Amino acid sequence: AALLSITDPANVVLDDANSSVFLTRQGMEIDLGAVAKGYIADRVRDYLHKEGAELGLINLGGNVLCIGSKPDGTPFKIGIQKPFADRNETEAVMDITGKSVVSSGIYERCFKQGGKLYHHILNPQTGYPYDNGLISVTIISDQSVDGDALSTTCFALGLEDGLKFAEKKGVQAVFIT
């Protein structure tokens, strides 16, 4: 509760001219965890392209980036994990070529206390986990960093507004309630 007053994005000043960020309130911090794996996957893909790789699969756990297709020309089979199930159980399997698949969900980093589930996707307005009926959001996009940002954003927006936002951004999305 004491930190809610410094979670306002208006207190983050971007200085494009100097490629810098300024935080206006003492005690503020920025955590780039919501986009870090996507950014890293994109840089690994760029490096592999530079080294001559034409196809491959980068799997950073929750972030999968397909470079081209499989050697036989068929799409990669990418599964969406079944929430709260064993790691190898899938909810759906998709054919993916040259795209990124990124999921944000509440089923891996969570705990129960007093019969209530607490997870790591926090609402900056309340300081508590979002409670909007969603379990996960998966985004299929060209850039993994975009998928990372959009999966978390669409989760925060909830099913209806999240679907509209994904459509507006021109990406495919899978919502699990």
N, C-alpha and C positions, 0 to 999 in steps of 0.2 A: 504494500500500500504506500509506503514511504517513497518508493521510486516511480510511481505512476506519473507524477508531475513532470518527470524528465523523459518520458517516452514519446513526446510529441515530435513527429517528423519535421515540423516547422522549425525546430531547434537544430536541424542539420543543414548547414549551409554548404552548397557545392560551388566551388570556384573553378569553372571550366578553364579560365585563362591560365591558371597556375596548376591545373590538375590536382587540386587539393580539396580536402573536406575540413570544415570547422564545426565543432560542437559548441553550441552557445551556452549550455548549462553545465556547471561543475558536476562531476559524477557520471556524466553520460558516457556510454561506450557503444561501439557498433560491433555487432557479431555478424560476420559474413557466412556463417554456417549454412544458411538457406540456399546459397548459390556456389559455395566453394567446390563441391564435387563436380558440378556441371561445368564450371570454369576449367577445372583441371582436366576433365574428360575432353573438352574442346581443344585444349593445348596439347594433350597427348595425341589426339587425332591430327592436329596440324604438324606435329613433329613426325609422326608416322608417314604422313603424306610427303613431307620434305625428304624423308629417307626412301621414298619410292613405293610405300605400301599402298595398294589399291583396294584391299579388302581386309577386314578384321573386325574384331569385337572387343570393345573396352567395357569392362564390367566393374564398377566401383561400388556395388551394393546399393540398390535403389536407383542408381543411375547407370543406364546401359546405352552405349553409343555404337551403332552399327556403321562401319565403313564399308560402303558398297553392299554386296551380297555374299553368300557362301561361295566357295571355289567352283561349285557346279552351276552357279548362276541363280540358284533358288534363294528366296529371302531367308533371313535368319528367323528362327522361331523364338519369340521373346514372351515370357510368361509374366503375368501380373500375380504377385503372391496373394494367396488366400489369407485374408487377415485373421490373426489369432490362431493360425494353423501351423503345422510343421513347415519348416523353411522350404521344402521341395514341393509343397502343395500349391497349385495355381488356381486362380479364379477364372482366368482366361489366358489364351495363347494367341499371339498376333504374328502375322508375317510382316517383317520389317526389313526394308532395304534403305540404307543411307540416311537413317533418321536416329534420333535420340528418344529413349523412353525413360521417363523419370517419374517416380512415385513419391508422394508425401503421405504419411499415414500415422495413425495413433497407436498402432498395435505392436511396435517394437520397443519404443522408449516410453514406458508407462509403468504405473503402479496403481494398486487399489488400496484405498484407505477408507474405512467406514462404509464399505460397499460402493464407493464411488471411484471411477477410473480417472486418473490424472495422467495427462500426456504432455509432450514437449512442445506442442504448437500453441503458443500463448497469445491471447488477445491483449494487445497493448492498452486497451481501454479499461480492462478489468484486472489484468495481471494473472488471470486464471486461464486454464486451457479452454479453447473454443469448445462449445457444447452446441453443435449445430446439426447433429444427426449423421455427419459424415464420418467414415472410417478411413477412407483414403481417396486420393485423387492422383491419377496418372496422366501425364501429358506426353504426346508424341509430337516432336518438333525437329526442326533442322539443327538448331544449336542446343546443346545440352544445358548451357547456362540459362537459356530462356525457359527450358522445361523445368529446371530447378526453381526459378523465380515464380513461374506461372503455377506450378503444382501447389506451392505454399499459398500463393495469393488466392487461387481458386478455392482451396480448402477454407481459407479464412472468410471468403465471401459466401460460402454455403452453396448448396446444390443449385438453386435457381439462378442466383446472380453469378455464381462461378461458371455455370454452363454458358451464360450470355457473354461473360468476359472471355472465355476460351474461344468462343465463336468469333467474337470481335477481333481477337488476336490472330485468328486464322490457324489455330492448332487443333488437333484431335485430342479429345479428353475422355477419360473413363472415370466415373464417380462411383464409389461403393458406399452405400448407406447401411 
